[in-house]
Structures are given as C-alpha cells and as structure tokens.
C-alpha cells in the first residue's frame, strides 16, 4: 500500500478548503472592520465581529465533539463542561487583571469576593494573574478532568448510552457546584466586568478583531490537528473501535488507551474554545455547564455531518447563525425550530449537510460517467467486452 505524505493527508477534501477559508477570514474580516469606516459597503460592524467570533468558538467545540463521537463512537453529553472550564480559567485571569479598578478597589480580591466578605484569595485563584498560567490551565483542567473520568469509565468498559448519561450527569453536578457562592467562582452571577487582556482594552475594536482572528486560526488549527489524528494509524484504530469495539479488543488492541487519548485531546480543544469565547462575550457563569448546551453541540455535529470534522464546524456556524436571527426576531419559537432541525436531519439528512453534498456530487459524477454529462454530438464510450475465462 502506498504511503500518503503527511501534508497530503492534512489537505484532504473538505479540510483544505475549510482551512484556507478560515485563514482568509482571519485576515479579511479584521481589515473590513478596522480599515473601512462605518457606513461603508465593506465595513463589518463591531457587534458582527464579536458575534462571528463566538460562532467560531462554538465551531471549535463541535470539531472537538466530532473527534470523539464521529470517529470513536463516544457520544459525550458533557463537552459543554470542558468548554465552560476553559472559559472559567480565562475569566479568572481577566478578573485578576482588573486589580484596583474594581468597584471596591481591592488590588487582589475580585469584587464578588469583597462583597461576600472574603479576606484572602483562595488557593484555586493563585497564579491566575499570569496570562501564560491561565492559558495553560484552560487546557490542563479540562484535559485532566477528561483523563480521570475516561480512565475510570473506559477501564470499566462503560459504553453507549450509559456513558452518555454519566457525562451528562457529571456536567449537571458541576453546574450545581459552580452555582454555590462558597466555591469561590462567582456563584450565580459568575465572572464578568472584564476590563482588558494583556493590557489591551476588551472594548477596543482592535482587540475584538484580534480575538476574532485568533478564534478563526484556532479553529483552523483544531481542524488540522483532528485531521492528523483521524488519518493516522491511530485514526484507523479509532474507527475500528467505533464500528466494532469488541472485535478490535480481541485483535489485541488496548481499546481503553486509544479512547482515553482521543477523549483527553478533545476535552483540551473544547477548553481552548471556551478560553477564546469568554473575552469576546464578556461573561462566564454556571449556565455554561447546563446539559442543554452539550446536547445542542451534538445537534451541531449531526446537522453538519458526523465524522466529517469540517462539517461539524459548518453545522455549528449554521445553527448558531439561525439561532441569533430567530432569538432576536421570534424568540418564543427557537427551541421548536431546533427540535425540528434535529428531527429533519435525522430523517432526511442522516449524514448531515456535508454528507448530503458528498452524496449529490457522487451521484452527479455517476451520471456523467454513464454519458449523461456528454454533449449531443458525443457518445458515451462503449463498455469493454468481458475477458474470456
């Protein structure tokens, strides 16, 4: 079997166009936002930049989920927790950066701690005044949680709907814990009123444009990382686990190790998405742990196309664009529309948007191969006679 070069595997169909589009968007949208004045035909308003940046972080979360669900068969209903943990890590750094500019003027304690009569900074908050430490924790905490959970669950051979229920229950438990004021993470109100990041004001158009560009590039990097995994020998084992886990185990593979690796990497990608989400929206609270958010992410992947990576990102962007429109124009019908979308995709587009396009392209190619794409003056080549036996 011929060995496909690594770069060629990364630039596979769907992935290469998606990465190129994201790189172009990372450059063009900030230029359109900063270089052209409001009212110009090419100007992209600040609120649109923030909104699209949020969609891109959701798309990265969808890619992370598709990596474990689409290629390894692990239907996680708790990836919203990894997203929220990454967001809290970044939010804690942004709160520390406020310093004496808070309402109570305390240079060390965030405002909510002063309000609750805390006298010293909890150990969990130590080090978050350093950006590098916060960025590391945004990856490490979700990854560590996924590793511990996966080590326990996969060694016990918990699979299928049971694993999905456990991930959902764990997410709900985290939500309840973070709602408590004595946890030291802002309770019901969460973390907000951020001022700046690395000395740059979060309200400045330049900062918002930069965060948007970073989100686009992070999504491109996430696609390339996931593509590198699924097109490697490791990826072949993951697909084998998805399709026939028992048989793969009988062939001698340590299935739990493969599942643990991909689950941990996926959680870290989700944490990165959450860390990019928080400075753009300006708040993080326990509602991000809500199980409904994780279920919605599953719908994004299903709509775009499970097992396609770029389709998962596309599904997240399409669904959230529709959500932004409907929750503004007809907020009372959004949940019905979301449910209808999921039912319609399940019945009519089981392979999602990207899968439907691929099927249509294959069908058109088949018609062309049978002569339907030829001109009137041309004939399809006659079939070769069968070789004599």
N, C-alpha and C positions, 0 to 999 in steps of 0.2 A: 504494500500500500504506500502510495506516495505521501511524503510528509509535507503538509501545508505550512508555509512560513508563518511565523507568529503574527507579523504585521498584517498579512492577508487574512488571517483568522479574525483579527480585530476589526478589519474593514469589511465585514460581511454585509450582505444586503440588509437594508433597514438600519443597521448600526452606523455605517459610514455616512449616509445622508443625514441621519439624526445628529451625529456629532458635528458635521460641517455646518448644519443649520444653527446649532446651539452656539458654536464659535462665532458665526456671523452675527447672530442675535446679541451675543455678549458685547460685540463692538458697536453694532449699528443702533441699538436702542438707546444706550447712553449718549451717543452722538446726537441722535434725534431729540433727546431730552434736553441736552445742555447747549448744543450749538445753534438750535433754532428757537426763536422767541415764541412765547405763547401767541396763538392765533395763526401761526404759520402752518401751511398744509402738512409739513413734515414733522411738526413738533409732537412729541409724545408727552402728555401731562405727567406731573409727578405722581398723582394717585394711580395712574395706569402702570407706571413703572413699579410701584410698590405692589400692586395687585398681581402683575405678571410675575414678579419675584416670588410672591407667595405661591403661585401656581407651580413654579419651577421646584420649590422645595417639596411640595406635595408629589411632584413627578419623581423626585429622587426617592421619596418614601415608597412610591409604587414600584419602582425598579428594585428596591431592596426586598419588598414583599414578593415580587415575581421571581426573584432569585431562589427563594426557598419554596414557594408554592408551585411555580411553573416548572421548575427543573428538578426539585427534590420531593415534591408531593407533600410538603409540610404546610398545611393551611393554618397559619398563625392568625389568631384574632386578638393579638396583643402587641402588634408592631406600633400601635399608637403610643404605647408606654415607652418604648425606646426613643421614639420621636420626642415625646414630652421630656424625658430625662436629659436628652441632649439640649433641649430648649431651656430647661432649668439651669443647667450648667452655665450656659451663656448668659442667662438672665441674672444669675448670681454675680457674675463678673461685672455686668453692666450696673447692677445695684452698688457694688463696691466702688465703681468709678464715679458715682455721684458724689461721694465724700461729704464735705461740709455744705454742699449746695442743696441738701435735702431740706425739707420743711423744718426739721428740728435742729439742723446744723451740726449733727454729730458726725465727726470725721471718720468713724469706724462703723458704727451700727446703722443699718438701714432704718428708714423712718418707721416701718411697721414694728421693728424690734423696740425702738424707743417708746412707741405708743403702748406696747404691751409690757413695758417696764423691764425689759431685758437689760442686764447690767454689763454683760460681756458677750463677745462674738462666739457663737457655737463652733465647736471643732470642725464641723462639716463645712463651715464657711472659710476656714483658714486657707490661704493661698489663692483665693479667687480674685484677689486684687491684681494678679499677674495674668495677662491675656493668654500666654502660652500654656499655663497650668489649666486655665478654664477650657481652652480648646482641646487639651489632652483629655480632660475629664469628660468632655462632651462625647468623646469616642470610647473612653475606657469604661465609664459607668454602664452605659447600655451593653457594651461588649461583655463586661464582667457578669452582669445580670443574666444575659443570654447564655453565657458559658456555664454558669452554675445551674440554671434551670435546665439547659439542654443536657448537661452531664447527668443530672438526676432522671430526667424524663426519658432520654434515649437509651440509657443503660437499663432502665426498667421496661423498655420496649413499649412505651406509651405512644400510640399512633392514632391516626384517623380523627374521628370526631371527639374522642376523649382528649387528645392533645389540644384540639381547638378550644374545647370547653375550659381546660385548665389555663390556657393562655388568656382567655377572656376573663376568667375569674381572678387571675393574678393582676390583670390590668385594673379591674374594678377595685381590688384590695388596695392597690397603690393610689387610686383616686381618693378613696376614703381616708387613707393615711395622710395624704397631702392636704386634705381639707382641714385637718386639725391644726390649730394655731401653735400647739406645743411642739410640732415638728420643726418649726423654725424656717419654713419656706413661704411665709406669707398667708397661709390659710386660704380662706375662700377667695380673697382678693388676688392672691398670687403676687407676682413681681411685675412692677410697671414704673412709669415715670422716669424712664431711662433718659439720660442726657446725651452721652457721646460714647464712642468706641475708639480706642487708641488715640484719643484726643480730638477726634473729628465729630462734629455735631451730627446726631442722627436725623435732625430735621433738615440738614443741608442737602440740596439736590445732588451735589457731587457724591455725598456719602450714600445716598439712596441708589444712585446709578451704579456706584461701585459694588454695593451689596447685590444688586440685580446681576451684574456681570459675574460676580463670584458664584452666585446661585446657578447661572447657566453653565459656567465652566465646571462646577461641582457635579452637575447632572451629566455633563459630557464625560467627566472622569468616572462617574459611577457606572455609566453605560459601558465604558471601555473595560473597567475592572470586572464587571459582571460578565461581559462577553469573553474576556480572557479566561475566566473560571469555567464557564459552561462549554467552551470549545476546546478545553484541555482534556487530558486523560481523566483528570478528576471529574470534569463535567460529564464524561461518558458514564462514570460510575454513579454520579448523582441521578442521571436519567434512568439508569438501571434500577436504582433504589426506588425511584418514583413509580416505575412500571411493574417491578416485581421484586419487592424488598426481600421476601423470604428466599427467593432463588439466588439473589445477589449475596445474601448472607451464607447460603450453602456453598457458594463458589469460593468462600474463604475470605471475603472482604469484611473488615470491621466496620459494619454499617454505621454504628453509633458515632465513630470518629468522623466520618465524612459528613454526617448530618450536623454534628456539633460544630465543625469548622464553618460550614456554609451558614448556619444559623447565627453564629457569632459575627461573622463578616457582615451579614445582612443587618444585624442589630446596630453595628457601628455605622453603617451607611445611613440608617434611619436616624441615629443620633446626630450625625453631621447635618442632615436635613433639618432637624429641629433647631440646631445651633444657628443655622442661617435664617430660619424662619423668625426667631424671636426679635432680633434687632430691626427687622423690616416691619413687623406688625406692632411692635412696641409693648407687648404684654405676654405673659405666660402664667396660666393659672391651672388649678386641678382639672378643669373641664377638658383639657387636652388628653387626660387619661381616660375619658369616657369610652366605654366599649363601642359605642356607636361610631366613634371616629375610626377605630380599627376595622369595623365592618364596612364602613364607607370606602376605606382603602382597598378592601377586597373587591368591591364593586368597580373601582377604577381599573384594577388589573383585568377583571373579567370583560369590561367594556372595550378596553384597548386590545386585549388579546393575551391570554395567559401563555407563558412560555415564549414570549417574543421580545422582552426587555423594552425595546423602543415602543412597542405597542402599549405596554403598561404606562410608560411616561405619557404617551399620547392620550390614553384614556383618562389619566389624572387631570390633564390640562383641559380636555373637552368637557368632562363632567363638572369641574370647578368653574369653568367659564360659564357654563349653563347655570350653575348654582348662583354665581354672582349676579347674573341677569335676573333670574326668577325670584331670588330672595329680595331683590330690590323692587321688582315690578309686581310680583304675585307671591309674597312670602308664605301665604297660607297653603299653597299647593306644592311647594318644593318637595316635601317628603313623599307625596303621592307620585310625583314625576320621577323621583329617584327610584322608588319601588317599581314603577312601570318600566323604567330603563333596564333595570336588572332582569325583570321577567322577559322583556322583549329580547334582550341579548341572549338569555338562556334558551329561549325558544327558537329564535331566528338567526342569531349570530353566535353560535356556541364557541367559535374561535375568535370572537371579538372583531373589532374594526379592521385591524391589520390582517387577521386571518381571512376575513371576507375579501379584502383586496387581493391577497395572495391567491385565493381560490379563483377569483374572477380573472386574474392575469393568467393563471394556468389554463383556465377554460378557453380564453381568447387565443392563447398560444396553441392549444389543441385544435381549435377551429382553423387557425392559419396553417397548421401543419397538414390538415386534410384538404387544403386547397381553397377554403372559403375566403382567405385573405388575398387571393390572386386577382389580377386584373382580368377583364373579359377576354382578352386575346391570349391569355396564358392558360395552361392546363397543369393540373397537379401532376407531379411525376408518377409514372405507373409503378405499382408495387413490384419489387423484385420477386422472381419466382423462387419458390422454396427449394432449398438444396436437396438433391437426391440423397436418400438414405442408403 
